[in-house]
Amino acid sequence: MLANEPITVHSPEFTIANFIHVNDLAKFINLMLGKDFQSDVMVLSCHEGIKMIDIVNRMKLKLNSESEIAIVESQNRSFTIDGSRAKSVGWVSMSPIEIIDDYCATLLTGNQRD
């Protein structure tokens, strides 16, 4: 997108939540340090979903990109992970828009952000 090259979006209406911000991971670890937690699997995911096309459009806006978007309906099966157990212990992630905006700001400045 930074180079304004064309972008292909597969399954644009599919909603995903399979991502978190690194700061959210740190907050989760800090939260769990204060809990009596038995060793087990705890899945983290964004607390709300966002459509693939909305991610691309938001990034295009934030990066001032002129990239053309090509839509392809995929026959591949998609999946979403369930982060409800992490939420049940009091953890909440940043919103998808906040994560995307922070990522785009990092791309534009070339620096890592807090």
C-alpha positions, 0 to 999 in steps of 0.5 A: 500500500505504501507503494500504491501497488494493487491489492487483492482481498480474498473473502472481503466480507469475512469477519476476523478477530485473529490478531492482537496488539503486542501491548495487549499481550503485555497487559494480559501477561501482567494481568495473569501474574496477579492471578492463581492460574493453573497451567492451561491454554488461553487463546487471545484474540481481538475483542471484536471482529472486523471485515477483511475489506474494512481492514484494507480500506482503513489501512488505505485511508491511514496510509494515504494509499492510492492502491486499487483493490481487487476483490476475490471471493475465496472458496477456502474455509475460514476460521475464527479463534475463540478468545472468550476465556481470556475475556472471562478473566478480565482481559480486553484487547484494543479495538481492531481500528486502534490496532490498524491505526497504530500499525499504519502509524508505525509504517509511516514513521518507520519507528516502533511505537509504544 
